[in-house]
Each structure stands twice: as C-alpha cells, then as structure tokens.
Amino acid sequence: MSGKRGEERNGREVVSESESARDDRSELLEDLLAGNHRALARTITKIEDRAPGYRELVSDLHAHTGDADVIGITGSPGSGKSTLVDRMAEHYRAEGLTVGIIGIDPSSPFTGGAVLGDRIRMSSTTGDMEVFFRSMSARGSLGGLSTATADAVKALDAFGKDKVIIETVGAGQNEIDIVKTADTVCVLVPPGSGDDVQMLKAGILEIGDLFVVNKADLDGADRTVMELREMIEGRSDRLSTLDADHHDRSDRSDSNGATGEESEGNAAGAHAEELSGDGPVTTVQEQGTDESDEDEEPQPESEPWTPQVLETVAKSGEGVEEFLDTLVAHREYLESSGRLERQLRNRYAEEIRALLREDSSALVERELAARGGIDAYLDRVMDNETDPYAVAEAIVGPLRECVEDRREEE
C-alpha cells in the first residue's frame, strides 16, 4: 500500500497518502502537462488499473481540461469505424492538429484487458507522435464504455490534444453511454443493413448527431440513407410535438409563477431531451426571472440541430472531408447555442452521481464485511427471523444516522 496510517477518525485509522506518493503524482502530472507522451501513457494506465492515487491524479488533471473537442464514433460491427477514425486522424494531422484516440474493445474473459487492439487497422498515422492511440477494455460495461474512459479523456485533454476521438466496441443499442462522454456522437451504419437500421430505433437513433453510411460504394447504400432520413424526420416530428406542448403549457402560467400545467410542460420538454440525446429546442439564452429583464425583447430561439446523414468510403477517403466539415458545423452549433455548456454540466452531474454510487456501494460492502458478511444474515432470513429489508436497514441505518448528524453539525 502506497499510503501511511494517519489520524484516527470515529475510532478507525484513516489511510492517508504518503509524501512520496504525492511527490510521484506531482512529478507525473508535471511531465504530462509538459507534453511527455510516456507520462500520458502511464497516467492512463494508472487510471485504467484504478491504481492507488488515481483519483487524486484525475482531480489534479481537472483544472487543465476543457479545450479538447471530444468526438464519439459508434455503430454496428463491420461498419468501418476504425478505418474512418484513421482517416480522421490523417486529416487532422494535415491541418496541424494533435489527436488522441481511445479505442474501446471487448474485454478478455481471462485478464479483463482489450482483446482486439484496433491499432492494427489504423496505419496512416503510425509513427506520428502527435497521434496518441490507446485501446481500453469495456470491462463488461453495458454501454460499451468503461468507467475509466471519461478519466482517460481528461488526461488527453489536459495533455493538450486538440481532438479526442472515442471509438466504441460496437455492441448495438448498448452504445448509448457514449453520449455521456462525447460532445458530438457519430453513428456509422453499413449499407444494406435493414436490420441495423431497425435496431437504431431501440436507442442509438436518439443519441446520434451525425449518421454516416460508410462503405457507400456498396449496394444498398442509397436505401440505407433514405431509411435513416425517414427515421430522423419521424424523430424530429415527435420532438416538435413535445416541445410545442411544452411552450403551450408555459404560456398559460400566471404571473405568480409556475403552474401545475407548466410543470407538466417542463416534464414534456425534459422527455424530449431524453429522446433526442441532443436535447429539445435549444435556446440562445435560458429564460430569466430577473425583473429588470421584463421589458427586454425575448431572445430568439436557435434552430434545433437536425442530425445529418452522410455517405463516406473511408477506405478511399471519399466523403471524409464533408464529414469533417459537418463535425465542425456541429461544434459551432454547440458553442453558439449554449448547448456545449449544458452538455458539460450534465456530464459532470452524471459523473458525480456515478462516483457517489460507486463510493456508497463500497462503503456498504465494507460495513457488511465488518459485520461478518452476507452469510451472517442469510440463515436468519431463511428461518424467517428477519427479512432482506430489515437487513438492509440494519446496515444502512447507522451510516445514514452518521451522515445526518454530520450535516446537522455543519
């Protein structure tokens, strides 16, 4: 263990970080910020392995993040994700931009590590130190993204990479977790994949900002493009109906504030955001409540982003420039509409909740182990001397009381 025993707290010794560990972390951070690629690789390894001190390291990185453009590439297996990412990196380097790529691969059932290593399909930038590639394991995450991915993105961002590309494992509708990490989500669909297009209705359709029919030189590409556009139009109509209902209800609120009807409208708007992945109609400015603004003209609403359907042949490079131009257009939309900041707030909110769930679960597990483990209660439950709800309360109750007492003291 890299830490040392610290002060006693509530009768238990607390493990605190040793001075040498802090020095090592500080040196690693300094090397990373100085542009040392080996330090970047070590940092991501530390993050992925959840090594001692990784949380403090990620916390140190946070102040240096916020400049990278994070792009998610997802879609069904065989759609050419790796080839397109390779072309993207090649174009970005030609523009003088630096690139970080995280390839999320399936997990080995034996080691938990990545088993594909998509680097073998990315050859155009081999040897270019300004293109940093890292394969990471999905580690059983249902969304195809391990919990370490967001932290690895922070490392690449703090390092100074202009573009960070996340390529997911390609596990169908479970890929929706990428929306929690990427600013722009691109969904690749191979041509002639009627079943895949139907599958998109189950979830991925709702998160895509761009849909790319790759391998567009193959038969069936035109039909796939048409089906995608029809599905996107259907989604837009559904969101427009929900948003119109939201504004209609809001207009009926009285001067005393929100009414029950307005609350229902807000719920409809929230549902629209959940459906779209890009949110309901995005306004240039949130509606304010400051009385000094009452006589000002209302700010016009920006048009919602309509997901684009593009065709590419990544192997030859056909259509890639148009695809990259559309990525730029979406980034400009996010910044001008204020959506980028809203996405970031939502992302941090989700990250905080995830960490709270992780930490509270670990705390409960430690408390359960200290009481003899789950087996200490099973016999009593089987004999009807107690029940699962009572057991849960016996474990969580004292923890809840400690939290409440601490809150009252503050």
MOGIHU-V427969 format. One line per field, one symbol per residue. phi: phi as a letter, one per 30 degrees, with the letter a starting at -180 (. if undefined). burial: + if it has 16 or more other C-alpha atoms within 10 Angstrom, else -. A space follows every 50 residues. Layout:
BEGIN
phi=???
burial=???
END
This chain:
BEGIN
phi=.dcbdcddbhibdcdcddddddddddddddddddjddddddddddddddh dejddddddddedccjcdcccccbkdeididddddddedddddddiccbb bccdcecddcciddccidedcbcdcejdddcccbdbddhidddibddddd dddddddddjddbccccddiciddddddddccdbccccbddiceddddde ddldedcdcbccddhddcdjdddddddddddddddddddddddddddddd dcddddkdcdddddddddddddddddicjdedcdbddccdddcddddddd dddddceccbcbbedcjdiddddddddddddddedddidddddddddddd ddddddddddddddddddddcjidddcddddddidabeddddddddeddd dddddddddd
burial=--+-------------+----+--+--++-+++---+-+++-++++++-- --++--++--+------+++++++++--+++++++++++++++----+++ +++++++-----++++++---+--+----++++++++++---++++++++ +++++++++++++++++++++++++++++++++++++++++++--++--+ --++++++++++++++----+--++--++-++--++--++-++-++--++ ----------++--++-++++++-++++++++++---------------- ---++-++++++++---+++--+--++--++-++--++++--++--+--- +----------------+--------++------------+-------+- ----------
END
